[in-house]
Amino acid sequence: MAWRDAKASKVRLLLFMASIILGIAAVVSIQLFSSNLKDNIQNQSKTLMGADFIIDSKQVPTKRAQAIIDSLQPDAHEVNFVSMAAFPKNDGTKLVQVRGLEGDFPFYGELETEPAAVATTYQELGGALVDATLMLQFKVKPGDSIKIGELTLPILGAVKSIPGSSAFSSAVAPVVIIPNRLIEATALLQFGSRKEYQYFYKVSDTVNLSLLQEKIRPKLRKENADLDTHTSTTERIGRRYDNVGKFLNLAAFIALLLGCIGIASSVHIYIKEKLRAIAILKCMGASRLHSFLIFLVQIAGIGIVGGLIGSLIGVGIQELFPYLLKDFLPFTLEITVSAQPIIIGILLGLFMSVLFALLPLLRTLYVSPLDVLRVDEKASQEPLQIRLLVFGAILVFLFLFSLWLLEDARYAAFFVGGTVITFVVLGAVALGFIKTIKRFFPRHWSFTARQSLLNLFRPNNQTVVLVVAIGLGTFLVSTLYFTKDILLAKTEVGQSADNANIIVLDIQPDQRDLVAESLTNRGLPVLNNIPLVTMRMHSINGTLVNEIRQDSTSEVRGWLLNHEFRTTYRDELTPSEKLIEGAWTPELKVDEPVVISISDNLASDAKLSVGDPVLFNVQGVLMETTVGSIRQVDWAQMQLNFTIVFPKGVLEQAPQFNVFSTNVVDEESAAALQRDLVAKFPNVTIIDLRQVYSLVEDILNQVSWVINFMAFFSILTGIIVLIGSVRTSKYQRINESVLLRTLGAKNKQILQITAFEYVFLGLLGSLIGILLALISSLCLALFVFKEPFIPSLIPFVVFLPGITLLVLLIGLSNIQSVLRSSPLEVLRRAG
């Protein structure tokens, strides 16, 4: 009976199956991708680092640190820093990462170059290896030269890949590899230069890296150095991509949730149509269990088939993710297919179809044989306790599934709670709309308008189901769109004359006037002249930093114990700062106690509050300070922000260097300025914020593409749900339309009645969805991104009419058979 009935209702059941297929495809593709990502990180852990472990220091290692480094006998070492490079061939300049290598690094993976031979001979030949993309950009080739600081070197070849680098890092600062012995000749490692010394080690598999890290790391940290093993590094990389996985899982859950709505709405209508047939079966002697099992087997079978098809589609789709995320991965992702997500997909298809179809299925148990004669749609209603039990089971399923995806009970509870609130609001709005129309029915309207409004609250209406389906789909799409706008707004760089778009770093004291003169000679303003003084914390709240390092119970964050702070002094707050505690001190007189202003994140990590003492080591001189104020800093703004700011009158005589900022009108002027400054002052570093912004925008566009790609599942599933809900109402509207034609209604009137009904539904659902998206996006902007929210008009001018038009077209397609045929023919076919 289940098979026969399914064959007779295959069109409606195919729409029901489509909801399952899309939801399962999203889950399986993402689970396979996440599994592949974790496996690749684990399998390529040594290749990602290129060594078994690394010791690194942000400064020249101390004697004790160097003794530890030498005792472990490094197999290779390097010093790396960011600097400007120039290509004399065409006067091009570019910010690059210079890596001065000595030794046979990498020990795992390959340094891929073109030609391949120079990967092993560049140190002996004394030339440079330059990032392949950078060489194409500046149209240079092997044999041309590159100027780094005071040193000009021949380019021996192109770097195609090196362990640990990604397309993203290469785009920010492309790598240039030179022999370590030539670093001194560049004259770039001056006071205040940002640099890193790294020592690479290769050991046998018998060495216990965890034990080594446990014993050596505390000693190195006392000397402002650190030790990283390939296992700890890959754990960090894995955590870095956890957020990507969580977002994708969330998107998959949304798609699955829409699929569940499709199942519930489709089966609800489908079973309602079968109640008379079930009553006839019971008149013929069928038991409650028989009638229930017929449709349970049918729905379960469709769930299994849909889960299998969705799993197979998901296997194909997950091949796209490595392409979409290639710029964020520091390795080539190899795709393998495991059976587990496929099995989960099939079981998920079974469980979600049965669970979300259970409520209408249970109604078959309460159908009476007398229902053959009854026309009351509420004649067969399951008890309230049964409905509450099923709703509870659905909520438990959603919570457990989201917990499996997100691996965080709090996030899972919040998400399920937010979903329930959204459903409740949409359902309440739909019911309120129905009651409002009933109470204030416009009896003076035309016949067609009144008839279309009657369809919204008459028996067998689909107002609540359609408003929820349309509203939720619109809500998700609009929220994604608004959120994307918030993210892009956080990286906007103003192009007005008051905003800096060029920053010049590492200007030495004797270069300040000359650099300023170079800017003014070109008609460019010096918007900011910021002094920088480097220092480290010596004690916090009276406790020495070394003691804090050894205290395992300390709540002070470890990063600031070894951090070299670059501080500044000024007498006013910047637009990106807001005072939240204490009083701002603009200037101090001689012999006055030194008060400082710290950022809120530093206050939190160092457990500092207003009035607490902090002792700094400023280039070997100890300076006592007190926290005078705490600032909230907007780190997202593309300008120089500081965790520690001194008032004027304290650091003027300390060793320091400067940062200038200016505004350049166009790319040609920016390129000319960079060439001029690099030629005159090789040690300075120039950051073109417009290039950084373009890069960030490109990355965000890729992220947006991923967001939109995943939203596609939700949108498509929502459309399938919409089509399923509206199409299944076709069979309820046919008899009514035929009756209207029999009574003399014209095709034009029937079209108008149907059109008005679905326009009302489309407008209501999509409008409520967009308004809910506005509220949720406002909350995201205020509490997550901490940004002002300026809503886009696109959802109102595109989504609102677009979704309404889609609902209208589907609704009108339902009655085409009525319009093309005679009433008697349609009634025979419907029967």
C-alpha positions in Angstrom: 0.0 0.0 0.0 2.9 2.4 0.8 4.5 1.7 -2.6 1.2 2.0 -4.5 0.2 5.3 -2.8 3.7 6.7 -3.3 3.5 6.0 -7.0 0.2 7.7 -7.2 1.5 10.8 -5.4 5.0 10.9 -6.8 5.0 14.6 -7.8 4.2 15.8 -4.3 6.6 13.3 -2.7 9.4 14.4 -5.0 9.1 18.0 -3.6 9.2 16.5 -0.2 12.3 14.5 -1.1 14.0 17.6 -2.5 13.9 19.3 0.9 15.7 16.3 2.4 18.3 16.0 -0.4 19.4 19.7 -0.2 19.7 19.7 3.6 21.7 16.4 3.7 23.9 17.5 0.8 24.9 20.6 2.7 25.7 18.7 5.9 27.6 15.9 4.2 29.7 18.2 2.0 30.7 20.3 5.0 31.4 17.3 7.3 33.6 15.7 4.7 35.5 19.0 4.1 36.0 19.5 7.9 37.2 15.9 8.3 39.6 16.3 5.3 40.9 19.5 6.7 41.7 18.0 10.1 43.3 14.9 8.5 45.5 17.0 6.2 46.7 19.2 9.1 47.6 16.1 11.1 49.2 14.2 8.2 51.2 17.2 7.0 52.2 18.6 10.5 55.9 18.4 9.9 55.6 19.8 6.3 53.6 22.8 7.6 56.6 23.8 9.8 59.4 22.4 7.7 61.1 21.1 10.9 60.5 19.1 14.0 60.7 22.2 16.3 61.8 25.8 16.1 63.2 28.2 18.7 62.4 31.9 17.9 63.2 35.2 19.5 62.1 38.7 18.6 65.5 40.1 19.4 69.1 39.0 19.3 69.1 36.0 21.7 70.6 36.6 25.1 73.7 34.7 26.2 71.6 32.2 28.2 69.1 31.8 25.3 72.0 31.4 22.8 73.6 28.8 25.1 70.4 26.7 25.1 70.1 27.1 21.3 73.6 26.0 20.7 73.4 23.1 23.1 70.5 21.7 21.0 72.7 22.1 17.8 70.4 23.8 15.3 70.4 22.4 11.8 69.5 25.7 10.2 68.7 29.3 11.2 67.3 32.5 9.8 66.5 36.1 10.6 63.4 37.5 9.0 61.9 40.9 8.8 59.6 43.0 6.7 61.2 45.7 4.5 60.9 47.5 1.2 62.5 46.0 -1.8 63.3 47.8 -5.1 63.7 46.4 -8.6 66.3 48.7 -10.4 65.1 47.3 -13.8 61.8 49.3 -13.7 62.1 51.3 -10.4 59.4 49.2 -8.9 59.1 48.9 -5.0 57.2 46.5 -2.8 56.8 45.6 0.8 58.4 42.1 1.2 59.3 39.6 3.9 63.1 39.1 3.8 64.3 35.7 5.1 68.0 35.4 5.6 68.5 31.6 5.7 71.5 29.5 6.5 71.4 25.7 6.4 69.4 23.0 4.7 65.9 24.3 5.6 63.3 22.9 5.0 63.8 19.4 6.4 60.3 18.3 5.5 58.4 19.4 2.4 60.3 21.2 -0.4 61.5 24.7 -1.2 60.1 24.7 -4.8 61.9 27.1 -7.1 62.1 27.8 -10.8 64.7 26.7 -11.9 64.7 23.9 -9.4 68.5 23.7 -9.0 68.8 27.2 -7.3 66.9 25.9 -4.2 70.1 24.3 -3.1 72.7 26.6 -4.6 71.4 30.2 -3.8 73.4 30.3 -0.5 76.6 29.4 -2.2 76.0 31.7 -5.2 75.0 34.7 -3.0 71.8 35.6 -4.8 68.1 36.1 -4.0 65.1 33.9 -4.5 62.0 36.1 -5.1 58.3 35.2 -4.9 57.1 34.0 -8.3 54.0 36.2 -8.3 56.0 39.2 -7.3 58.4 38.6 -10.3 55.4 38.4 -12.7 54.0 41.6 -11.2 57.1 43.6 -11.7 58.1 41.8 -14.9 61.5 40.7 -13.7 63.3 37.4 -14.4 66.3 35.4 -13.3 69.4 37.5 -14.0 67.8 40.8 -13.1 68.6 42.4 -9.7 66.8 43.3 -6.5 67.8 46.0 -4.0 67.2 45.3 -0.3 68.3 48.1 1.9 71.9 49.0 0.9 72.4 45.6 -0.8 71.8 44.8 -4.5 71.6 41.1 -5.4 71.1 39.1 -8.5 67.8 37.3 -8.8 68.6 33.6 -9.2 65.1 32.2 -9.4 61.4 32.3 -8.4 60.0 30.9 -5.1 56.9 28.8 -6.0 56.3 27.5 -2.5 57.9 27.1 0.9 56.6 25.2 4.0 54.3 27.3 6.2 53.4 30.0 3.7 50.0 30.7 2.2 48.7 32.7 -0.7 47.3 35.2 1.8 50.6 35.8 3.6 52.4 36.0 0.3 50.0 38.6 -0.9 50.6 40.8 2.1 54.4 40.6 2.1 55.8 38.3 -0.6 58.9 36.3 0.5 62.4 37.1 -0.6 65.1 34.6 0.5 68.7 35.5 0.7 71.8 34.0 2.3 72.0 34.8 6.0 75.6 36.0 5.8 74.4 38.9 3.6 71.8 40.3 6.1 74.3 42.7 7.7 75.2 44.2 4.4 71.6 45.4 3.9 72.0 47.7 6.9 68.3 47.2 7.7 68.5 45.8 11.2 68.7 49.2 13.0 67.2 50.4 16.3 63.5 49.7 16.5 63.4 47.3 13.5 60.9 44.5 13.8 62.8 41.2 13.3 62.7 37.6 14.3 65.5 35.1 14.8 64.5 31.4 14.2 66.5 28.2 14.7 65.3 25.1 13.0 65.9 21.5 14.3 65.4 18.1 12.9 65.4 15.2 15.3 64.7 11.4 15.3 61.2 10.1 15.9 62.4 8.7 19.3 62.7 12.2 20.7 59.7 13.2 23.0 58.9 16.7 21.7 56.3 17.3 24.3 58.8 16.6 27.1 61.4 18.7 25.4 58.9 21.6 25.1 57.9 21.2 28.7 61.5 21.4 30.0 63.0 23.9 27.6 60.2 26.4 27.0 60.1 27.9 30.5 63.8 28.5 30.4 63.6 30.2 27.0 60.6 32.3 28.0 62.7 33.8 30.8 65.1 35.0 28.1 62.3 36.4 25.9 62.5 33.4 23.5 60.1 30.5 22.7 60.0 27.0 21.5 57.4 25.6 19.1 57.0 21.9 18.0 55.4 20.8 14.8 52.5 19.3 16.8 51.7 22.5 18.8 51.9 24.6 15.6 49.5 22.4 13.8 47.1 22.5 16.7 47.2 26.3 16.4 46.5 26.0 12.7 43.7 23.7 13.4 42.1 26.1 15.8 42.6 28.9 13.3 40.3 27.1 10.9 37.8 26.0 13.6 35.8 29.3 13.1 35.6 28.6 9.4 34.3 25.1 10.1 31.8 26.4 12.7 30.4 29.0 10.3 30.0 26.3 7.6 28.4 24.0 10.0 26.0 26.7 11.0 25.1 27.4 7.4 24.6 23.6 6.9 22.3 23.5 9.9 20.2 26.4 8.5 19.9 24.5 5.2 18.9 21.4 7.1 16.4 23.3 9.2 14.7 24.7 6.1 14.6 21.1 4.8 12.9 20.1 8.0 10.3 22.9 7.5 9.7 21.6 4.0 9.2 18.0 5.3 6.8 19.2 8.1 4.7 21.4 5.8 4.6 19.0 2.9 3.6 16.0 5.0 1.1 18.0 6.9 -0.8 18.9 3.7 -0.2 15.4 2.2 -1.6 13.6 5.2 -4.5 16.0 5.5 -5.5 15.0 2.0 -5.2 11.3 2.9 -7.5 11.5 5.9 -10.6 10.6 4.0 -8.8 7.7 2.3 -7.6 6.5 5.7 -11.2 6.7 7.1 -12.3 4.5 4.1 -9.6 2.0 4.9 -10.8 1.8 8.5 -14.4 1.3 7.3 -13.0 -1.7 5.4 -11.4 -3.2 8.5 -7.9 -1.7 8.6 -6.5 -1.2 12.1 -5.0 2.0 13.5 -1.6 0.5 13.3 -2.0 -0.5 9.6 -3.0 2.9 8.5 -0.2 4.5 10.5 2.5 2.1 9.2 1.5 2.5 5.6 2.5 6.2 5.7 5.3 5.7 8.1 7.0 3.2 5.8 6.4 5.6 2.9 7.9 8.6 4.6 10.8 6.6 6.1 11.6 5.1 2.6 11.7 8.6 1.1 13.9 9.8 3.9 16.5 7.0 3.3 16.5 7.5 -0.5 16.7 11.3 -0.1 19.5 10.9 2.5 21.4 8.7 0.1 21.0 11.0 -2.9 21.9 14.1 -0.7 25.0 12.3 0.6 26.2 11.5 -3.0 25.6 15.2 -4.0 27.4 16.3 -0.9 30.4 14.2 -1.8 30.6 16.0 -5.2 30.1 19.4 -3.7 32.8 19.2 -1.1 35.4 19.1 -3.9 34.7 22.9 -4.3 35.8 23.9 -0.8 39.6 23.5 -1.3 39.3 25.8 -4.3 37.2 28.4 -2.4 39.6 28.4 0.6 42.9 27.8 -1.1 44.2 31.3 -0.2 43.7 30.7 3.5 45.4 27.2 3.7 49.2 26.9 4.0 49.1 23.5 2.3 47.4 21.8 -0.6 44.3 20.1 0.6 44.0 16.5 -0.6 40.4 15.2 -0.7 39.5 11.7 0.4 36.0 10.3 0.9 35.1 8.4 4.1 32.0 6.4 4.7 31.1 8.0 8.0 29.5 11.2 6.7 27.6 9.3 4.0 26.2 6.9 6.6 25.3 9.8 8.9 23.6 11.5 5.9 21.4 8.5 5.3 20.5 8.1 9.0 19.9 11.8 9.2 17.6 11.7 6.2 15.6 8.9 7.9 15.5 10.6 11.4 14.6 14.1 10.1 11.9 12.8 7.7 10.2 10.6 10.3 10.6 13.1 13.2 9.3 16.1 11.4 6.6 14.1 9.7 5.6 12.5 13.0 3.0 15.0 14.1 0.8 14.7 10.9 1.5 11.0 10.8 0.1 10.6 14.4 -3.1 12.1 13.2 -3.8 8.9 11.2 -4.1 7.0 14.5 -7.1 9.2 15.5 -9.0 9.1 12.2 -12.5 7.7 12.7 -14.4 5.8 10.1 -17.1 8.4 10.5 -14.7 11.0 9.1 -15.7 9.7 5.6 -18.9 11.7 6.2 -17.5 14.7 8.2 -16.2 17.8 6.5 -14.8 19.4 9.7 -11.1 19.7 9.2 -10.6 19.5 13.0 -12.5 16.2 13.3 -9.3 14.2 13.7 -7.0 15.9 16.2 -4.2 14.2 18.2 -4.2 15.0 21.9 -2.3 18.1 23.1 0.1 15.9 25.2 1.1 14.0 22.1 1.8 17.3 20.2 3.9 18.7 23.1 5.8 15.4 23.2 6.6 15.6 19.5 7.6 19.2 19.7 9.9 18.3 22.7 11.5 15.5 20.6 12.1 17.9 17.7 13.8 20.5 20.0 16.0 17.7 21.5 16.9 16.6 18.0 17.8 20.1 16.9 19.9 20.7 20.1 21.8 17.4 19.8 22.4 18.0 16.1 23.6 21.5 16.6 25.8 20.3 19.5 27.3 17.7 17.2 28.1 20.4 14.6 29.2 23.3 16.9 30.7 21.2 19.7 29.6 23.8 22.2 26.4 23.3 24.3 26.0 27.1 25.0 26.2 28.0 21.3 23.9 25.1 20.4 21.3 26.3 23.0 21.5 29.9 21.9 21.1 28.9 18.2 18.1 26.6 18.9 16.6 29.2 21.2 17.0 31.9 18.4 15.4 29.5 15.9 12.5 28.9 18.1 12.0 32.7 18.7 12.1 33.3 15.0 9.5 30.6 14.4 7.3 31.9 17.1 7.5 35.5 15.9 6.7 34.5 12.3 3.8 32.2 13.4 2.4 34.8 15.7 2.5 37.4 13.0 0.7 35.1 10.6 -2.0 34.2 13.2 -2.3 37.9 14.1 -2.7 38.7 10.4 -5.5 36.1 10.0 -7.4 37.4 13.1 -7.0 41.0 11.9 -8.4 40.2 8.5 -11.3 38.3 10.1 -12.1 41.2 12.4 -11.7 44.1 10.0 -12.8 42.3 6.8 -13.3 44.9 4.0 -16.8 44.0 2.9 -17.0 46.9 0.5 -14.1 45.6 -1.6 -14.6 43.9 -5.0 -15.6 40.2 -5.2 -12.2 39.0 -6.3 -10.3 40.9 -3.6 -12.7 39.7 -0.9 -12.5 36.1 -2.1 -8.7 36.2 -2.1 -8.7 37.5 1.5 -11.1 34.8 2.5 -8.6 32.2 1.3 -6.2 33.4 3.9 -8.3 32.3 6.9 -10.8 29.8 5.4 -10.5 26.0 6.1 -7.4 24.4 4.5 -5.6 27.8 4.4 -1.8 27.7 4.3 -1.1 31.2 5.6 0.9 30.2 8.7 3.0 27.6 6.9 3.8 29.8 3.9 4.5 32.9 6.0 6.9 30.9 8.2 8.7 29.3 5.2 8.9 32.6 3.2 9.8 34.6 6.3 12.6 32.3 7.5 14.2 32.1 4.0 14.1 35.9 3.6 15.3 36.4 7.1 18.4 34.2 6.5 19.3 35.7 3.2 18.8 39.3 4.4 20.8 38.7 7.5 23.7 37.3 5.5 23.5 40.4 3.2 23.4 42.9 6.1 26.3 41.1 7.9 28.4 41.2 4.8 27.9 45.0 4.7 28.9 45.3 8.3 32.1 43.3 7.7 33.0 45.4 4.6 32.3 48.6 6.5 34.9 47.6 9.1 37.7 47.7 6.6 36.8 50.8 4.7 39.6 53.3 4.2 38.5 56.9 3.6 40.0 58.7 0.6 39.5 62.2 1.8 42.5 64.5 2.2 42.1 64.3 6.0 42.7 60.5 6.1 46.1 58.9 5.8 46.5 56.2 3.1 50.4 56.0 3.2 52.3 55.1 6.4 56.1 55.4 6.6 57.6 53.3 9.4 61.0 53.0 11.1 62.2 56.6 10.5 65.4 57.1 12.5 65.8 60.4 14.5 68.4 61.8 12.0 66.0 61.1 9.1 62.9 62.8 10.4 63.5 66.2 8.8 64.7 64.7 5.6 61.6 62.4 5.2 59.3 65.3 6.0 61.1 67.5 3.4 60.6 64.7 0.8 56.9 64.7 1.5 56.4 68.5 1.4 58.5 68.8 -1.8 55.9 66.6 -3.5 53.1 68.7 -2.1 52.0 66.0 0.3 51.0 66.8 3.9 52.5 65.2 7.0 49.3 64.2 8.7 50.9 62.5 11.6 54.4 62.4 13.1 54.2 59.7 15.7 57.2 58.9 18.0 57.7 55.3 19.0 59.6 54.1 22.0 60.1 50.4 22.6 60.0 48.9 26.1 59.1 45.7 28.1 57.2 45.2 31.3 59.5 44.5 34.3 56.9 44.1 37.0 53.1 44.2 37.2 51.4 45.3 40.4 54.6 44.8 42.3 55.2 41.3 41.0 58.3 40.7 38.7 57.5 39.4 35.3 59.9 36.4 35.8 57.9 35.4 38.9 54.6 35.6 37.0 56.1 33.3 34.3 56.8 30.7 37.0 53.4 31.0 38.7 51.1 28.5 37.1 48.1 29.9 38.9 48.6 33.5 37.5 45.8 34.9 35.5 48.0 37.3 33.6 48.1 36.4 29.9 51.5 35.0 28.8 51.8 37.1 25.6 52.6 40.3 27.4 55.3 38.8 29.5 57.7 38.6 26.5 56.2 41.3 24.4 58.2 44.3 23.2 55.7 47.2 23.4 55.9 50.0 20.9 54.5 53.0 22.8 54.0 56.6 22.0 53.4 59.9 23.8 50.8 62.6 23.0 48.4 65.0 24.7 45.1 64.0 23.2 42.9 61.0 22.3 42.6 59.9 18.7 39.2 59.4 16.9 39.6 55.6 17.3 39.9 55.8 21.1 37.3 56.3 23.9 38.1 56.9 27.6 36.2 54.4 29.7 37.9 54.6 33.1 40.1 57.1 34.9 41.3 60.6 33.8 43.3 61.4 30.7 46.6 63.2 31.5 47.8 65.2 28.5 51.2 66.4 29.9 53.4 66.0 32.9 56.0 68.3 34.4 59.4 67.3 35.6 59.5 65.1 38.7 55.8 64.4 38.6 54.7 60.7 39.0 54.3 59.1 35.6 50.8 58.1 34.7 49.9 56.1 31.6 46.9 55.2 29.6 46.4 51.6 28.6 43.9 49.9 26.3 41.0 47.8 27.6 42.3 44.6 26.2 45.7 45.1 27.9 43.9 45.9 31.2 42.0 42.7 30.9 45.0 40.5 30.0 47.3 42.0 32.6 44.6 42.2 35.3 45.3 46.0 35.7 42.9 48.7 36.8 43.2 52.5 37.4 45.9 53.2 40.1 47.8 49.9 39.7 51.7 50.3 39.4 53.6 49.0 36.3 57.4 49.0 36.1 58.8 49.2 32.5 62.3 48.4 31.2 62.9 51.2 28.7 66.1 50.3 26.8 67.8 49.2 30.1 66.4 52.0 32.2 63.6 51.1 34.7 60.7 53.5 34.8 57.9 53.4 37.5 54.4 54.2 36.2 50.8 54.1 37.4 47.7 53.3 35.3 45.9 56.6 35.1 43.2 55.7 32.5 41.9 52.9 30.4 40.8 53.4 26.8 38.6 51.5 24.5 40.4 51.2 21.2 38.9 50.4 17.8 41.6 48.2 16.4 39.6 47.6 13.2 40.4 51.2 12.0 43.3 51.3 9.6 45.5 53.6 11.5 48.2 53.3 14.2 46.7 52.4 17.5 48.6 51.8 20.8 48.0 49.6 23.9 50.1 52.0 26.0 50.2 55.8 25.6 52.3 58.1 27.8 51.6 61.8 28.3 54.0 64.4 27.0 57.0 65.4 29.1 58.2 61.9 29.8 59.7 60.0 26.9 61.0 62.8 24.7 64.7 62.0 25.6 64.3 58.2 25.3 65.8 56.4 22.2 63.0 56.4 19.6 62.1 56.3 16.0 59.1 57.9 14.2 56.2 57.0 12.0 54.8 59.5 9.4 51.5 59.3 7.6 50.3 61.2 4.6 47.6 61.2 1.9 48.4 60.4 -1.7 45.8 61.1 -4.4 46.4 58.3 -6.9 48.4 55.1 -7.5 51.1 56.8 -9.7 51.9 59.4 -7.0 52.0 56.6 -4.4 54.4 54.6 -6.5 56.6 57.6 -7.2 56.8 58.5 -3.5 57.7 54.9 -2.5 60.5 54.8 -5.1 61.9 58.1 -3.9 61.8 57.2 -0.2 63.3 53.7 -0.7 66.1 55.2 -2.8 66.9 57.8 -0.2 66.1 55.9 3.0 66.5 52.1 2.4 65.7 51.2 6.0 62.2 52.7 6.1 59.1 50.6 5.6 56.1 52.0 3.6 52.6 50.6 3.9 50.1 51.7 1.2 46.8 51.3 3.0 44.9 51.4 -0.3 46.7 48.2 -1.4 46.0 46.7 2.0 42.4 47.7 1.7 42.2 46.2 -1.8 43.7 43.0 -0.5 41.3 42.8 2.5 38.4 43.6 0.2 39.4 40.7 -2.2 39.7 38.4 0.8 36.3 39.5 2.1 34.9 39.0 -1.3 36.1 35.4 -1.3 34.7 35.0 2.2 31.4 36.5 1.0 31.5 34.1 -1.9 31.8 31.2 0.5 29.0 32.8 2.6 26.8 33.2 -0.5 27.7 29.7 -1.7 26.5 28.2 1.6 23.5 30.6 1.6 22.7 29.1 -1.7 21.8 25.8 0.1 19.5 27.7 2.4 18.0 29.8 -0.4 17.5 26.8 -2.7 16.0 24.7 0.1 13.8 27.6 1.1 12.6 27.9 -2.5 11.9 24.1 -2.6 10.0 24.4 0.7 8.1 27.3 -0.8 7.3 25.5 -4.0 6.3 22.4 -2.0 4.1 24.3 0.3 2.4 26.3 -2.5 2.2 23.4 -4.9 0.6 21.0 -2.4 -2.1 23.6 -1.8 -2.9 23.2 -5.5 -5.0 20.1 -4.8 -7.0 22.0 -2.2 -7.6 25.0 -4.5 -8.6 23.1 -7.6 -12.1 22.1 -6.3 -12.7 25.7 -5.1 -11.6 27.1 -8.5 -13.8 24.6 -10.4 -16.8 25.5 -8.2 -16.2 29.1 -9.0 -16.1 28.4 -12.7 -19.3 26.3 -12.4 -21.0 29.2 -10.8 -20.0 31.4 -13.7 -16.6 32.9 -12.6 -14.4 33.8 -15.5 -10.7 32.8 -15.9 -9.7 36.4 -15.3 -11.5 36.5 -11.9 -10.0 33.2 -10.8 -6.5 34.5 -11.8 -7.1 37.7 -9.8 -8.3 35.8 -6.7 -5.3 33.6 -6.8 -2.9 36.4 -7.6 -4.1 38.6 -4.7 -3.9 35.7 -2.2 -0.3 34.9 -3.0 0.8 38.5 -3.3 -0.5 39.0 0.3 1.4 35.9 1.5 4.6 36.8 -0.3 4.6 40.4 0.9 3.8 39.5 4.5 6.4 36.7 4.7 9.2 38.5 3.0 8.6 41.8 4.8 8.5 40.2 8.3 11.7 38.2 7.3 13.5 41.4 6.3 12.4 43.3 9.5 13.6 40.4 11.7 16.9 40.4 9.8 17.3 44.1 10.5 16.9 43.5 14.2 19.3 40.5 14.2 21.9 42.5 12.2 21.6 45.5 14.5 22.3 43.2 17.4 25.3 41.7 15.6 26.6 45.2 14.7 26.2 46.5 18.3 27.3 43.5 20.4 29.6 41.4 18.1 31.2 43.8 15.6 30.8 47.0 17.7 30.1 49.0 14.6 27.4 51.4 13.5 24.8 49.7 11.4 23.6 51.4 8.3 21.1 49.0 6.6 21.2 48.5 2.8 18.1 49.1 0.7 18.9 46.0 -1.5 16.8 43.6 0.6 13.8 46.0 0.4 14.1 46.7 -3.3 15.3 43.3 -4.5 14.4 40.5 -2.0 10.9 41.9 -1.1 9.5 42.2 -4.7 11.6 39.2 -5.9 10.3 36.7 -3.4 6.8 38.1 -3.7 6.9 37.6 -7.5 8.2 34.0 -7.0 5.3 33.2 -4.7 2.9 34.7 -7.2 4.3 32.7 -10.1 4.2 29.4 -8.2 0.6 30.2 -7.0 -0.6 31.0 -10.6 1.0 27.9 -12.0 -1.2 25.8 -9.6 -4.5 26.7 -11.4 -3.4 26.4 -15.0 -5.1 23.0 -15.3 -8.4 24.6 -14.1 -8.1 27.5 -16.6 -7.3 25.2 -19.6 -10.0 22.5 -19.0 -13.7 22.3 -18.5 -15.0 22.0 -14.8 -16.2 18.4 -15.4 -12.9 17.3 -16.8 -10.9 18.8 -13.9 -13.2 17.2 -11.3 -12.8 13.8 -13.0 -9.0 14.2 -13.0 -8.9 15.3 -9.4 -11.1 12.4 -8.3 
